[in-house]
Amino acid sequence: MHTPVTIIGAGLGGLTLARVLHLHGVPATVYEAEPSPTARSQGGMLDIHDRNGQLALAAAGLMDEFRGLILEGRQAIRLLDRNGTVLFDKADDGTGGSPEVQRGELRQVLLDALPAGTVRWGHKASGVRALGEGRHEVTFANGTTAVTSLLVGADGAWSRVRPLLSTATPEYAGTSFVETYLFDADTRHPATAKAVGGGSMIAPAPGKEIFAHRESGDTLHTYVVLSSPQDWFAAIDFTDAAAATARISKEFDGWAPELTALITDGDTAPVLRPHHTLPAGHRWDRVPGVTLLGDAAHLAAPNGEGANLAMQDGAELGKALAAHPDDIETALTEYEQAMFPRSTAAVIFDGAEVPGIDSDDNTGHRLIDMLNGQGS
């Protein structure tokens, strides 16, 4: 295939696509808004599933590098009730199918596996227009442009490429994270570190949840999940860390102090991360010369699948393009027809469908049933 591929977005999905294309001798250029690979934190840990994310990394020829990133013991999982009572405690025995890695380290592995110059940093797409016959022009905020016969939008929730294919826009999902960190937890916050354990800890209740996991070392990364309208969060001044912390922790009055300390004792200011989704079953008619992957195609509220699906999209698209070097449209059609149903499948954990945060089933005992594979 001699048609160069233009990829907008250097997230995990776009980089996986670029890497698979590189292995098949297909030229690709990735345009990324961030000025450098270290311009911002790349988030916390990811569980990379053997059914999708790991298959993508295998297609990218990076399984050895991936194994070198795995944080041992982090697949342990605990369920606590609001009183701090341990309801479920499963150790990481090394046989689980979703080992944990740091997102930033995984991204760097993908970057290191690409030829120098593949990623053009500091190129924020500001607009895209069709030129006819499958060709498109991308305009960047720095004043430059790029014309391509094969454009892939890997540019996330607020994709600039998506309008070429669809009028769908993300809508608020009804839930948000408030993100905090505790550093040196084993020595500075021993009761909380003990409650979280060696992997992930969930303390659920209908409409709210405290989810924490142990990152590298003894850092505890917490996502406080609340099912509340955007107006409710808008009334909180997150520029005032103390006031925001107090307001969020109030939602957990009466909960065990070792759990609420994940909020009240945070070593970083609380960060609000609203969840947005595209319509369920989002799809589009085939448009020559352009497609989407990852959140640009099928944005959903966080469920453990987003990064895995993005990498799977990238790998499958790369393989389809390599398999049809003289027929871009056949490759894109093949990719999309497989991607659409894959991205709308229910989230399943050990044989059970995961309940939503706002569900009455978001309780410790219901989740125990799920973790034991007894749910339906």
N, C-alpha and C positions, 0 to 999 in steps of 0.2 A: 504494500500500500504506500503510495507516494503522496497522498493528500495530507499535509500537516494538520494536526489536531490542535485547536485552540481551546484551552481549558481556563475557565474563569473561577478562581478560588483554589488556594493551596491548603485546604483542609485534608483530612484523611482520605476522603473519597476521591478528590481530584488528584492527589498525589499517587494513590493506588492505581488509578487509571494511567497516569503518566508513566509509572514504573512498568506496568504490564505492556503498554505500548512500546516502551524502550526495549523490553526483552524481545519483542517481535519485530524490531527494526522500524517502527513507525515513529516519525518525528512528532514531537509535541512541545508546545510552549504553555506554561502555566502563568497566568497573570494574577497577582495577589495584592490586595489593598494594603496590607501591613508593610511597613518600611523594611522590616528584617524578620528573620525567623524567631528572634528573641524579643520582639517589640512588646509582647504582652504575655501574661501567664496563659498557658494552654489548658487550664482546667485541671481536674483531679484525676482519679483513676478510672480506668475502663475495664470491664470484664469482657474479654474477647472470646466469643463463643466458637466452639468447634464446628457448629453447623453453618456458619456464615463468615464471620470475621477471620477465623483461622484459615478457612478455605481461600479467602481473598489473599491473605499473606502468603499462602503456599503458591498461588498463581503468580504472585510477585517475586517468588524465589527468596523470601525473607524469613522463613520459619526459624532458622538457626538464630538469626538476630533477635527475633521475637522472643524465643525461649530465654535469651540472655537478659531480657527486661523483666521477666516474671518475678513478682514479689511473692516469695513463698509464704504460705499460711494465710493469704488474704482472702481465700475462698471460704473461710470460716464465717458462719452466720449465726446471729443470736436474735431472738425476739424477746423484748421486755414489755411488761405492762407499765402503766403510768406510775406505779409505785416502785419501779425498779426491780420487780421480781422477774427472774429469768424464766420464761415460758418454754423456750426452745433454744438449744445450744448444739450446733453441729460443727465439729472441727473440720479443718482442711486436711484430708488424708492424702492429698495429692492425686486423687482420681477424678476430681471434678472437671467438667468440660468448659469452664469459663474462667481461666486464670486472669489475674489482675495485673495491669501494667499502668504506668504513668502516661497520660495522653501525650505530654510534651516529648517524652523519650521515644514513644512510638512514631510520632510525627518526624522526629529527627532521623530515625532509621530510614524512613521513606525518603526524606530529603537527601540523605547521604547516598542513597542508591540511584540517584538521578545524575545525568551528566551535568557538569558545571554550566550554569547559564539557563538551565531549563526553566527555572522559576524567575519571573521578572517581578521583583519586589517594588512596592510603592506605586502600583498600578491599580487604582480603585476604579472599577467600571462605573461610569456615570450614565451611560445610555447605550442601547443597541438598536440597530435598524437593519431591516432586510434590504438587500440590494438586488434580489431576484436570482433565479436559477440556483437556489441553495446557498448563496453567498451572503455574508453578514458583515457589517462594520461595527466594531466596538469602540466607543469613545471613552477615554479615561480622564479622570479629574486632573491629571497633570498636563492635559492638552494633547496627548498623543492619541493615535488611533491604530487599530489593527483590523485588517480585512481577512476573512477566512472562509473556506468552503466547508468547514466542519467545526461547529461551535458547540461546546459542552458547558452548560451552566452547573458548576459545582459550588455555587456561591451562596448557599445557605438559605435561611428562612426568608430573607428579604431580597431574593435573587433579582438581579437586573435582567437576566436572560429569560426568566419565566414568562414575562408578558408576550414574548414571541409565540408562545405555545398555548397560553391559558390566561383567562381573566381572573383566576382564583387568587385571593390574597389571604395571608394568615389572619386568623382570628384568635382572640384570647381564649385559652382553654378552660378557664375557671379556677386554675391553681397557679401558685407561684412558689418558688424556692426563696428562702432567705439563707444566705450562705455565710458560714463562719468557720474559723480555724482555731484549734488549740495546739500550741507548740510545746515540745518537751513535756507531753502530757503525763508520762509515767512518773516523772519527778514532781511536776508542778500541779498536776490534777489527778492524783492517783486513784481516787474513787471513781472518777469519770472514765479514766483509762481502763479500769477494771470492768466497768459496766459495758464499755464498747467491746472489749476483748481484742482478739488478734486480727479480726477481719471486719465484717460489716455488722452493724447493730440497727435494728428497726424497733421503734416504739410507736405503734400505730393506734389511732383512734379515728372514728368517723369524722371526716373533714379536716383532719390534721395528722401530722406525723413528725417524729424526729428520726432522721436517718443519718447515721454517721459511719465513716469507715476510717480504718487506720491506713495512712499512706506510708511512704518510706520513712524509716526511723520511727519516732513516736509522735508523729503529727496526726491529729484527729481532724478530719474534714467533715463538716456537718452541713446537711441540707435540712432546714426546717421547712416542712411542706404545709401550706395552708390553702384550703379551698375557700377563697374569698374573692369578691369582685375587685376589679381594678381600682374602683373609687375608694375602696377601703384602704388599699395600699397607698393610693395617692395622698391620703390624709396623713400619712406618716412621713416625717422629714428625715429621709435617710442621709442627709448631709450632717445631721446631728446624731452621731453614733450612739451616744448614751440614751437619748430619747427613743430612738428606733429600737434599740435593744430592750428597753423597758417595755415598749408597747408590744413587741413580738413575744417577749417572755410572759406577758400577762395572759396570753392565750393558753399558757401551760401552768397557770396557777394550780397549786395542789399536787403537781407532779414531783417525783423524787428529785432532790437537789442535785444528785449526780447526773441526772438527765438535763435539767434546766441549766446546769453549769455550761453545757455545750453552747448555750445562747448567751447567758449572762456574763460568762468569764472569757468570752472570745478574745483572742489576741489580734484579731483584725476587725475592722468596722463591718457591720452586717451589710451584705450586698443583696439587693432585690433582683431576682431573675424570674420575670413573668414567663409563663409557658404559652406558646402559640401553636396552633395547628392549621394545616390545610384541610379542606373538606375530606371526609372519609371517602376513600375510593377515588381520589383525585387522579384524573388522567386527561389525555388530550389526543387530538387527531394528529397523525403524522405530518410534520412540517419539514420539508427538505432541508438538510444541512444543519439541523440543530436538535439537541436533546438535553435532558436534565438528569442529575443524579443526587442522591442523598436528600438533605432537607429541602433543597430547591424543588425536588420532585414530590416528596411525601413527608413533609414536616409533621411531627407528632410530639405530644408532650413526652418528657423524658420517661423511658421505660426500659432502659438497658439495651435497646436495639439500635438506636440511631447511628452510632459510629460503626457498628457491625454491618448494618444495611448499606451505609454509604460506601464502605470498603468493598462489600460484595457487589454493589452497583458498579463501582469503578473497575473491578476485576472482570465482571461479566461483559461490560461494555468493551473493555480492551480486547477480550478474547473474541467477541463478535466482530469487531472491526478487523482483527487479524485474520479471522476465518473468511472474511469476504473483502479481500483487498481491492477488488475492482467494482464493488457494489455497496457504496456507503448506505444507501437507503434500505437495502436488505438487512444489513448489519444493525441499523438503528431500529428497524421494525422488530427484528428478532429480540433485541435487547429489551425494548419497551414492552413487548407482549409477555415477557417473563417477569419484568420488574413490577408491572402494575399489580398483579395478584400477590406477589411476594411482599410488597410493601403494605398491604392491607390485612395481612394475616393477624389473627388475635395473638397477643403476647402470652406465651405459655411458659410456665415455670414448673419443671418436674411433673408434667402431665396435667396441670391445672391452669385455668385462665386467671390472670392476675386481676384482682378487683381494683377499681379506681379509688383514689384517696377519698373522694366525696361519697363513696359507697358505705352503706350501713355494714357491709361485710369487711370493711377495713379495720378489723380487730385482730388482736393477737391470736385468739383461738381459730378464727377463720383462716388466718395466714398459716397457722400450724398445719391445718388440714391441707392447705395448698402445698406447703413445703414437704409434707408427707405423701403428696401425690393423691390425696383423697378427694380433692375438690372436683368440681365439674363446671 
